[in-house]
């Protein structure tokens, strides 16, 4: 369980580009709502995660989505994720319910298992690919996205014309 806000960063290769994603896990707890709103400002992607074994977390998704919409750019990429797929026998939210909510709100949808890693990498790659596609199509999709850097992978061959150095 996340209390407050947790942060992580990961560099991935996608479509021949190096992309560094920063992940802010803000949890869904009411006590931290005022703090978490500030994290939406520069966000270009959001993963709304509910627990498929706890119906009450699913009912909170519409509130979380409203928070994202009210506090971020209109161009934000949002993916709805049902987590704990490994606990099918304890499922309280059907796949179809999650899929319908995502479709009704124009969101992408996946189910994952953090325990077994099922679809976890795919969720981040799907989000990053969608953001990358938007940036390539529209240029810079958000004013806040000016700090996003997408780099071509460096060619490790030395052709004799490039300088050697540390950076």
SVG drawing of the C-alpha trace seen along z (x, -y; Angstrom):
<svg xmlns="http://www.w3.org/2000/svg" viewBox="-20 -26 59 45">
<polyline fill="none" stroke="black" stroke-width="0.4" points="0.0,0.0 1.3,-3.4 1.1,-6.1 1.4,-9.6 3.5,-9.7 6.2,-7.3 8.5,-8.1 10.4,-6.0 12.1,-6.4 12.8,-4.0 14.5,-4.4 13.0,-2.3 13.7,-1.9 10.6,-2.4 10.3,-2.9 14.1,-3.4 14.0,-6.1 15.3,-6.3 12.5,-7.4 12.9,-8.2 9.6,-7.9 9.0,-9.2 6.4,-7.5 4.6,-9.2 2.5,-6.8 0.0,-9.0 -2.3,-6.3 -6.0,-7.1 -6.2,-8.0 -8.4,-11.0 -5.9,-12.2 -3.3,-13.0 -5.7,-14.5 -4.4,-18.1 -0.8,-16.9 -1.5,-14.7 -3.2,-17.4 0.1,-19.1 1.6,-16.0 -1.0,-16.2 0.2,-19.6 3.1,-18.4 1.8,-14.9 1.4,-13.7 0.2,-10.2 -1.8,-8.7 -2.4,-5.1 -5.6,-4.7 -5.3,-1.5 -8.0,0.4 -7.9,3.7 -10.1,6.3 -10.6,8.1 -12.0,4.9 -15.2,3.4 -14.9,0.2 -11.6,-0.7 -13.4,-0.3 -16.1,-2.7 -13.5,-5.3 -12.1,-5.3 -14.6,-7.9 -13.5,-10.3 -9.8,-9.7 -10.6,-10.3 -12.4,-13.5 -9.3,-14.6 -7.0,-13.9 -9.3,-15.8 -9.7,-18.8 -6.0,-19.1 -4.1,-18.1 -3.9,-18.9 -6.8,-17.8 -4.2,-15.9 -3.1,-13.6 -2.9,-9.8 -5.0,-7.8 -5.0,-4.1 -7.4,-2.2 -5.8,0.8 -7.4,3.6 -4.7,5.0 -4.3,8.4 -5.2,10.5 -3.4,13.4 -6.3,13.5 -9.1,14.5 -10.8,16.6 -11.3,13.4 -12.4,11.2 -15.2,8.7 -14.9,6.6 -15.3,8.4 -13.0,7.7 -16.1,6.5 -17.0,3.9 -13.4,2.4 -13.5,2.5 -16.9,0.8 -15.8,-2.0 -12.7,-2.6 -14.6,-2.7 -17.3,-5.0 -14.5,-7.5 -12.3,-7.1 -9.5,-5.3 -7.2,-2.5 -7.7,0.6 -5.5,3.5 -5.5,5.9 -2.3,6.6 -0.7,8.5 2.0,6.7 2.8,10.0 3.4,12.0 4.4,9.0 1.6,9.9 1.1,7.0 3.0,4.6 5.7,3.7 3.0,3.6 1.1,1.0 4.1,-1.4 5.0,-0.7 1.4,-1.3 1.4,-4.6 4.8,-5.7 3.9,-4.7 0.7,-6.7 2.4,-9.7 5.2,-9.4 2.7,-9.1 0.9,-12.2 4.1,-14.2 5.2,-13.1 1.8,-13.9 1.2,-17.2 4.8,-18.3 4.9,-19.1 1.5,-18.0 1.6,-20.0 3.3,-23.2 4.4,-21.2 6.0,-18.6 8.9,-21.0 11.0,-19.1 10.4,-15.8 13.5,-14.6 13.4,-11.8 16.8,-10.8 17.9,-8.7 20.1,-5.8 23.7,-6.6 25.7,-4.8 28.5,-3.0 30.7,-2.7 33.6,-5.2 33.8,-6.3 37.0,-8.1 35.3,-11.5 33.7,-11.6 35.5,-12.6 35.9,-10.2 34.7,-11.5 32.8,-10.7 29.5,-12.1"/>
</svg>
